[in-house]
């Protein structure tokens, strides 16, 4: 999942094999039902919009930012037993919004703190 991609990007950028690097602002994750058009990469729904907002506006420095629903599901999974969860909140489009920054012991020191996107 996102933790594996995050580690791969960091490892690739640190290897210095060539002058190219992969720049990822962050990763946003939400869950729920989506509408997908088969045979295409077209998909719509709240999970897509929310994950996009989290990844583009809240996550900084390659952090992984998830909704409370995703955190609750992760807490049921033994692979996240050593994860650290930092709760943040902000006001978006006039509504209070709570999200969580997830890190694992293998992660590098978080690169700054997320901030609310402007709406």
N, C-alpha and C positions, 0 to 999 in steps of 0.2 A: 503494500500500500504506500501511503504517503511517506511513512518513515523510511522505507527502502529507497524511494525516489530521492528524498532529501539527502540521504547518505551518499547515494550514487553521484548526485550533482556536486556535493561538497568534495568527494574524493576526486572526481574528474577535474574540478577547478583547482585543487591543490596539487595535482600531479605535475603540472607545468609541462606536459608533453608537447603542447604547441601553444601558440599565442591566443587561441580561441578559448572562450569560457562560456559557460551557460549561466545566464542571469535569470534568477527566479526571485520575484519579490516575496512570495510566500505561497502557502497552500491553504485553501479554504475548503472545509468539508461540512456538508449537511446531509441529511437523509430524508427519504420520503418518496412519493410516487412522482414519476415524470412521464411525459408524453414523448415518445421517440418515433421518428419516421424510419421504418425498417429500410436497411440498405443505404442509409445516409448517416451523417454525424449530426443531424438536426434533432434537437431535443429541447423541450420547454418544461417549465414548472418551477415551483417555489424552491425545491432543493438546488436546482441549477442557478437560479438568481441569487439565492442566499450564499451558496458556496463561492460564487463569483465575487460577490461583494466582500466576503471575508478575505478571500485571497488577494484581491486587488487593493482594498482600502484599509483593512485591519492588519494584515500580516506584513511584517517588515523583516528584512534580513534573512529571508528563507524560513521563517517560523511556520509552524503548522497551527492553524486556528480552526476550532470546531465549535459547533453549536452545543447547547446543553444536551439535546437528544443524542448526538453522536457520543459525547462524553459518557452518558449513562450506558450506552451500548458497549463502549470500550471498557468500562469498569467491570463488565461481566466476562471479559476476555483475559485469560491468564497472561497473554503476551504484554499486557499493559500494567502488570502488577508493580513494576518499578517506575512507571511514568509519573511525572510531576504535572499537576494541573494548576494553572494560574487563571483565576477568574477576572475578567474585565467587563466593563459595561460602558455603554454610551447611549446617546439619543440619536436615532436615525429616523428621518422622515416623521418626526414628532413622536416616535415611540421609543420606549426604553428597550435596549437590546443587550443581552448577556451573551458572552462568548468565552471560550477557554483556549489558552495557549498550552499546548502539550509538548513536553520535552521528555527525553529518556536519558538515563545515565550516560549513554554513549554520545549524546549530542554535545556539540561545542557550546560554549557560553552563548546564550541568546544574543542576537545582534540588535539591540535596541528594543523598545517597547512599541507594540502596535498603537495606532491612534484611530479615532473614529473618522470615517470618511465624511466629506462635506455633502450635505443634502439640502 
